[in-house]
């Protein structure tokens, strides 16, 4: 599968997920009991892992899995 045509979408969606993770971590820092923020971080990381695996970016997929 040629993934080059999806690279821009991957980059845009990755940026959005990283931004969501960053914002959720900052909110979690101010309110550590907000378990929903932990779930948001997990979902964003899981999405990033799946997208990276689909694109063939195995190192990124392994990193986000860990």
N, C-alpha and C positions, 0 to 999 in steps of 0.2 A: 504494500500500500504506500503510495506517495503521500507523505504527510506535509509536504511543503505548502500545499494550498490551505492547510489548517493552522499553520504556524502563527499567523496574526491573531486568530481566534484564541489559540492556546495562550499566547502572551497576554492578551486582554483579560481573559478569564483567570489566568494565574495572578495577574496584578490585583484583580478584584478579590480573589480569595486571600491573598497575602494581606491586603488592606483590611479585610474583615477580621483576619486573625490578629493583626496588630491592634485594631480598635477593641476587639474583645479582650485581648490581654491587658490593655490599658484600663478598661472598665473593670476587669477582674481584679486588677491591682488595687483599685479604689474600693471595691466591694467584693472581698474574697468569698463571701457566702453565695454569690450569684452563680449557681450551678449551671444555669442556662448558657452562660458565657463559655464554660468548659465544653459544653456540647457543641456550640457554634464553632469553636476552635477545632474540635475533633472532626466535625463535618467538613470544614474548609480544607483541613489537611488531607482528609480521605479523598475528597474531590480532586485535589491537586495531585495526589498519588495516582489516582486512576487516569487522569488526563495525561500525566507524564508517561505512564506505562503505555497508553494508547499511542502516544507520539513516538515511542521507542527511546525515551529518555530514561534509561534504566537506573542510572546513578541517582537522579532526582526521585524516582519512584522508590528506590530502596531507602533513601534518606527520609522521605516523608513517612514511609512505613515504620521506620524506627522511631 
